[in-house]
Amino acid sequence: MTLPPEALTPAWALIQDAPTYRTVDALVLRSAFARPIELPREGFAAVAAPLSRATLFTQRSLVLNQLLFNAYEQSNLYLPRRAFAAEDTAAFEAYYRPELVAALSWLKPTLEASAFGWLEASLSAPPRTGEAFRAQCLELLDGYEAVPSQLPARVRAAKDPKAAARAFLIQLAPDFLSEASQMARSMPGNFGPLHSELTKIFIDEFGYGVWDQKHSTLFERCMASVGLSSEVNAYYRWYLPSSLLMTSYFYWVTTAKHRWFDYLGALYWIEAVVPHFNRQFSALLKERFGADTDTRYFDEHVGIDLHHRRMVLDRLITPALATYGDAIVPALHRGLQMARALGDLAEHDYLEQLAFGDGLSPRPAPAHPGAATTLRPGQVLGPRVVDATQVLHVQRGVLDVQVGDGVSHPVPQGHEVTVPQGRLVGAQAGADGAVFTLGPVAAS
């Protein structure tokens, strides 16, 4: 049950005016507490209408998913790696301000229903018995591991494989830089032997209390070794809607305690598919960046998640079925299928963004009618998703059109590029500024 829109108006107004979500003139963020969102000035209903497969890759979806991601992230503690500067203190306090946290929490049930309801409604019917569900788990995994992942092959075939690999790591960052923070939400309480079995997995994720072995630390080092910033959410502005959606899903099913069995199904699938993919992606990183690339994050998961997937199936799901019976099968199935579907959507979104970047080619063209936007020298046009295919035409100066961090194309005066529907695009003006239009493709 969600609240009526009019009940959410005060919370929405507070969020619209919050310094935390104001736009900043940077494409890579230096503070974990700056979370720019292109918030519409209309009422909350303009954002919160239910998503669908057709509207997932839209600007409204990006805004909705940024809001939902932040609603969960405000329960995580992030600290800078050095002493607070004055502006850091202000941003830190603003991000965790109780009124802002409460306002976003007030909107969260509506955001969750809008983000996940459509996908949940599209799932196949569940197996009838726990035994059939177990068989389904193994059958799906066998099918997944029978063929190589297409993603590493697409990265190798990209115009710039290194940039493509970095771009994929950026899409993993919203989850991996705070890895197992979702799982931590499932830990409080008292739920018998299952509690202890889940704790064993959680301890692995957190490196047994050793910072150098913590999985998020390993991921930070991987990012740094390929030339990326490992600061928390430095690349927040480049997170695709599907990457945020998948990260938020695991916050959702661990925060909503009645979805505990959904979480077990989802956890199985995520743990199960990691070894096959990580083995391939680790090899790709070493192949492209050199043998000394820090791939320990991916290598560690090849081994540990073979163990974890057995633990989830044999020590969590099977005992849960023995205790609670076939009544929990629909929830287990729902979680597994949601995790599968979200993974497929995230891969599709990334590969489409990769294809967009590879195909971006400025071409000479006459000016387009319509209102022009002027940017100061060095000024940033914050990344946004275009809802319909658009043409970006530069009338004056040079505009560095970007499709991800380090993936840019200078577009000079009198030239244009096409931005396909559903793609994330940002830009930065050159040294003399830029004037450009962004509008629909002209009718032929």
C-alpha positions in Angstrom: 0.0 0.0 0.0 1.4 3.4 -1.0 0.3 6.8 0.3 -1.8 9.1 -1.9 0.2 11.8 -3.8 -1.2 14.7 -1.8 0.2 13.2 1.4 3.7 13.1 -0.1 3.7 16.8 -1.3 5.6 18.2 1.8 8.3 15.5 1.6 8.7 16.0 -2.2 9.0 19.8 -1.7 11.8 19.3 0.9 13.7 16.9 -1.5 13.3 19.3 -4.4 15.0 22.1 -2.4 17.7 19.9 -0.8 21.3 21.0 -1.5 22.3 17.3 -1.6 20.5 16.9 -4.9 21.4 20.1 -6.6 23.3 19.9 -9.9 27.0 20.4 -9.8 29.4 21.5 -12.5 31.3 18.2 -12.6 31.0 14.8 -14.4 33.1 13.0 -11.8 32.2 13.8 -8.2 34.8 14.5 -5.5 32.3 14.0 -2.6 30.3 11.0 -1.7 27.6 13.3 -0.3 26.9 15.2 -3.5 24.1 13.3 -5.3 22.9 15.6 -8.2 19.5 14.7 -9.6 17.7 16.6 -12.4 14.5 16.8 -10.3 11.4 18.1 -12.1 9.6 21.0 -10.6 6.3 19.3 -11.1 4.5 17.2 -8.4 5.9 13.9 -7.3 3.4 12.1 -9.5 5.5 13.2 -12.5 8.3 11.0 -11.3 6.6 8.2 -9.5 4.2 6.7 -12.1 4.9 3.0 -12.4 7.7 2.0 -14.7 7.4 -0.6 -17.4 9.8 -2.3 -19.8 9.1 0.5 -22.3 9.9 3.3 -19.8 12.9 1.8 -18.0 15.5 3.5 -20.2 14.1 7.0 -19.8 15.0 10.2 -17.9 12.1 9.7 -15.5 13.3 6.3 -14.7 16.8 7.6 -14.1 15.5 10.2 -11.7 13.2 7.6 -9.9 16.1 5.2 -9.6 18.5 7.8 -8.3 16.0 8.8 -5.6 15.4 5.2 -4.6 19.1 4.4 -4.5 19.7 7.4 -2.3 16.8 6.4 0.0 18.8 3.2 0.7 22.2 4.8 0.7 21.3 7.2 3.4 21.4 4.2 5.8 25.0 3.6 4.9 27.8 5.5 6.5 30.4 7.0 4.2 33.4 8.8 5.5 36.1 10.7 3.5 39.6 9.3 3.4 41.1 12.5 4.8 40.1 15.2 7.3 36.9 17.0 6.6 37.2 20.3 4.7 34.6 22.9 5.6 32.5 22.1 2.5 32.8 18.4 3.2 31.3 18.9 6.7 28.4 20.8 5.3 27.8 18.2 2.6 28.1 15.3 5.1 25.6 16.9 7.4 23.2 17.8 4.6 23.2 14.3 3.2 22.4 12.6 6.5 20.1 15.4 7.7 17.2 13.6 9.5 14.5 15.7 7.8 15.9 14.7 4.4 16.3 11.0 5.3 12.7 11.0 6.6 11.3 12.8 3.5 12.9 10.2 1.2 11.8 7.4 3.4 8.2 8.7 3.2 8.5 8.5 -0.6 10.2 5.1 -0.7 7.2 2.8 -0.7 5.8 4.6 -3.8 9.3 4.5 -5.5 9.6 0.8 -4.7 6.2 -0.1 -6.1 6.9 2.0 -9.2 10.4 0.5 -9.7 9.7 -3.2 -9.2 5.9 -3.8 -9.6 6.0 -4.1 -13.4 8.8 -6.6 -13.4 7.3 -8.7 -10.6 4.0 -8.9 -12.5 5.8 -10.2 -15.6 7.4 -13.3 -14.0 6.5 -16.9 -15.0 4.5 -19.1 -12.7 6.5 -20.8 -9.9 7.2 -24.5 -9.6 4.7 -26.3 -7.4 7.2 -27.9 -5.0 10.5 -27.2 -3.3 12.0 -30.2 -5.0 11.0 -28.7 -8.4 12.4 -25.4 -7.4 15.8 -26.9 -6.5 15.9 -28.7 -9.9 15.1 -25.4 -11.6 18.0 -23.7 -9.8 20.4 -26.3 -11.1 19.0 -26.4 -14.6 19.1 -22.7 -15.0 22.7 -22.6 -13.7 23.7 -25.4 -16.1 22.3 -23.4 -19.0 24.0 -20.2 -18.0 27.4 -21.9 -17.7 27.1 -23.9 -20.9 28.1 -20.9 -23.0 30.6 -18.0 -22.6 29.2 -14.6 -21.5 28.7 -12.3 -24.5 29.8 -9.2 -22.5 33.6 -9.9 -22.4 33.4 -10.6 -26.2 31.6 -7.3 -26.8 34.2 -5.4 -24.7 37.1 -7.0 -26.7 35.4 -6.0 -29.9 34.8 -2.4 -28.8 36.6 0.5 -30.4 38.4 1.1 -27.1 38.3 -2.1 -25.1 40.0 -0.5 -22.1 37.4 2.3 -21.9 34.7 -0.3 -22.4 36.0 -2.4 -19.5 36.3 0.7 -17.3 32.7 1.6 -18.2 31.5 -1.8 -17.0 33.4 -1.5 -13.7 31.6 1.8 -13.2 28.2 0.1 -13.6 29.3 -2.4 -10.9 30.4 0.4 -8.5 27.0 1.3 -6.9 26.8 -2.2 -5.5 30.5 -3.3 -5.1 31.9 -0.2 -3.4 29.6 -1.0 -0.4 29.4 -4.7 -1.0 27.2 -6.7 1.3 25.6 -3.6 2.8 22.3 -5.0 1.5 23.1 -8.4 3.2 23.8 -6.6 6.4 20.2 -5.4 6.5 19.0 -9.1 6.5 21.1 -9.9 9.6 19.3 -8.4 12.7 16.8 -10.6 14.5 16.5 -14.2 15.5 15.6 -16.7 12.8 17.2 -19.9 14.0 20.0 -21.9 12.2 19.4 -20.0 9.0 20.7 -16.9 10.8 24.0 -18.6 11.5 24.4 -19.9 8.0 23.8 -16.5 6.4 26.2 -15.0 8.9 29.0 -17.3 7.5 28.5 -15.8 4.0 28.3 -12.3 5.4 31.6 -12.7 7.3 33.3 -13.8 4.0 32.0 -10.7 2.2 33.4 -8.5 5.0 36.8 -10.2 4.9 36.6 -11.7 8.4 37.1 -8.2 9.8 40.4 -7.7 7.9 40.2 -4.5 5.8 42.6 -5.8 3.1 40.4 -8.8 2.5 37.0 -7.0 2.5 35.4 -7.4 -0.9 34.7 -3.7 -1.3 38.4 -3.0 -0.6 39.4 -5.5 -3.3 37.0 -3.8 -5.8 38.5 -0.4 -4.9 42.0 -1.7 -5.8 40.8 -3.2 -9.0 39.3 0.2 -10.0 42.5 2.0 -9.1 44.7 -0.5 -11.0 42.9 0.3 -14.3 43.0 4.1 -13.8 39.6 4.7 -12.2 38.9 6.7 -9.0 38.0 4.3 -6.2 36.2 7.1 -4.2 32.7 6.1 -3.2 30.3 7.0 -6.0 32.7 9.3 -7.9 31.0 8.1 -11.1 27.4 8.4 -9.7 26.4 10.6 -12.6 27.3 7.8 -15.1 25.2 5.1 -13.3 22.7 3.7 -15.8 19.0 3.3 -14.6 19.3 -0.5 -14.7 22.5 -0.6 -12.6 20.8 1.5 -9.9 17.6 -0.7 -10.2 19.5 -3.9 -9.6 21.4 -2.5 -6.6 18.2 -1.1 -5.1 16.5 -4.5 -5.6 18.8 -6.1 -3.0 18.3 -3.3 -0.6 14.5 -3.7 -1.1 14.3 -7.4 -0.4 16.6 -7.2 2.6 14.9 -4.1 4.1 11.3 -5.5 3.6 11.4 -8.4 6.0 8.4 -10.1 4.6 10.5 -10.6 1.4 13.1 -12.7 3.2 12.4 -15.8 1.0 12.6 -13.6 -2.1 16.0 -12.6 -0.9 17.1 -16.3 -0.6 16.1 -17.0 -4.2 17.8 -13.8 -5.5 20.9 -14.5 -3.4 21.2 -18.0 -4.8 21.2 -16.7 -8.4 23.7 -13.9 -7.8 26.1 -16.2 -6.0 25.6 -18.9 -8.6 26.5 -17.0 -11.7 29.5 -15.1 -10.4 32.2 -17.7 -10.9 31.5 -18.3 -14.6 31.4 -14.6 -15.4 34.3 -13.4 -13.1 36.7 -16.0 -14.5 36.1 -14.5 -18.0 36.2 -10.9 -16.9 39.4 -11.3 -14.9 41.1 -12.7 -17.9 39.9 -9.8 -20.0 41.3 -7.2 -17.5 44.7 -8.8 -17.4 44.7 -9.2 -21.2 43.9 -5.5 -21.8 45.6 -3.8 -18.8 48.5 -6.1 -18.2 49.4 -9.0 -16.0 49.9 -6.8 -12.9 46.3 -5.6 -13.0 44.7 -6.1 -9.6 42.0 -8.7 -10.4 41.8 -10.2 -7.0 38.2 -9.1 -6.5 37.1 -11.2 -9.5 39.5 -14.0 -8.8 38.4 -14.3 -5.1 34.8 -14.6 -6.2 35.5 -17.4 -8.6 36.4 -19.6 -5.6 34.4 -18.3 -2.8 31.1 -18.1 -4.7 31.3 -21.7 -5.8 31.2 -22.3 -2.0 28.5 -19.7 -1.4 26.1 -21.0 -4.0 26.3 -24.4 -2.5 25.8 -22.8 1.0 22.7 -20.9 -0.2 21.1 -23.9 -1.8 22.0 -26.6 0.7 22.2 -24.7 4.0 19.6 -21.9 3.5 17.1 -22.8 0.9 16.8 -26.5 1.5 16.5 -26.2 5.3 14.0 -23.3 4.8 11.9 -25.6 2.6 12.1 -28.4 5.1 10.8 -26.1 7.8 8.3 -23.9 6.0 7.2 -26.2 3.1 6.1 -25.5 -0.4 4.3 -22.4 0.7 7.6 -20.4 0.3 8.3 -21.7 -3.2 6.6 -18.7 -4.9 8.8 -16.2 -3.0 11.9 -18.2 -3.7 11.0 -18.4 -7.4 10.1 -14.7 -7.5 13.5 -13.7 -6.0 15.5 -15.9 -8.4 13.6 -14.7 -11.5 13.8 -11.1 -10.4 17.6 -11.3 -10.0 17.9 -13.0 -13.4 15.7 -10.5 -15.1 17.5 -7.5 -13.5 20.9 -8.9 -14.5 19.8 -9.3 -18.1 18.4 -5.8 -18.2 21.6 -4.3 -16.7 23.7 -6.2 -19.3 21.4 -5.0 -22.1 21.6 -1.4 -20.9 25.4 -1.5 -20.7 25.8 -3.1 -24.1 23.5 -0.5 -25.7 25.5 2.3 -24.1 28.7 0.7 -25.4 27.2 0.5 -28.9 26.1 4.2 -28.7 29.6 5.3 -27.8 31.2 3.2 -30.5 28.8 4.5 -33.1 29.1 8.2 -32.1 30.5 10.1 -35.1 30.3 13.9 -35.5 29.1 14.9 -39.0 28.8 18.3 -40.7 25.3 19.6 -40.8 23.3 22.9 -41.0 21.9 24.5 -37.9 18.7 23.1 -36.5 15.7 25.3 -35.5 14.8 25.5 -31.9 16.0 27.0 -28.6 19.7 26.9 -28.2 21.6 26.2 -24.9 24.7 28.2 -24.1 27.4 26.8 -21.9 30.3 28.8 -20.3 33.9 27.6 -21.0 34.3 24.3 -19.2 30.6 24.2 -18.1 29.0 20.7 -17.8 25.7 19.5 -19.2 24.8 16.8 -16.6 24.2 13.3 -18.0 20.6 12.5 -18.8 18.7 9.9 -20.7 17.0 11.0 -23.9 13.5 9.7 -24.2 13.4 9.8 -28.0 16.2 9.8 -30.5 17.7 13.3 -30.5 20.2 15.3 -32.6 22.7 17.4 -30.8 24.0 20.2 -33.1 26.8 22.6 -32.1 26.2 26.1 -33.4 29.3 27.7 -31.8 32.5 26.5 -30.1 33.3 22.9 -29.3 31.2 20.6 -27.2 32.8 17.5 -25.8 30.0 14.9 -25.9 30.4 12.1 -23.4 28.7 8.8 -23.0 30.7 7.7 -19.9 33.8 8.6 -18.0 36.7 8.9 -20.5 34.4 8.1 -23.4 34.1 11.4 -25.2 33.8 12.9 -28.7 34.6 16.6 -29.4 31.9 18.0 -31.7 33.0 21.2 -33.4 31.0 24.1 -34.6 28.7 23.2 -37.5 28.6 19.5 -36.7 26.1 17.2 -35.0 25.7 13.7 -33.5 22.7 11.5 -33.0 21.8 10.3 -29.5 19.6 7.2 -29.7 16.5 6.7 -27.6 17.2 5.5 -24.1 20.9 6.5 -24.0 22.7 8.4 -21.3 24.6 11.5 -22.6 26.5 14.3 -21.0 28.8 17.1 -22.3 31.3 19.7 -21.4 32.0 23.0 -23.2 35.4 23.7 -24.6 37.7 26.5 -23.7 35.6 29.1 -25.6 32.2 27.8 -24.4 29.6 26.3 -26.7 26.1 26.9 -28.0 24.1 23.9 -29.1 20.6 22.5 -29.7 19.3 19.2 -28.7 16.1 18.2 -30.5 14.2 15.6 -32.5 15.4 14.0 -35.7 14.2 16.1 -38.7 11.5 14.4 -40.7 12.8 13.1 -44.0 
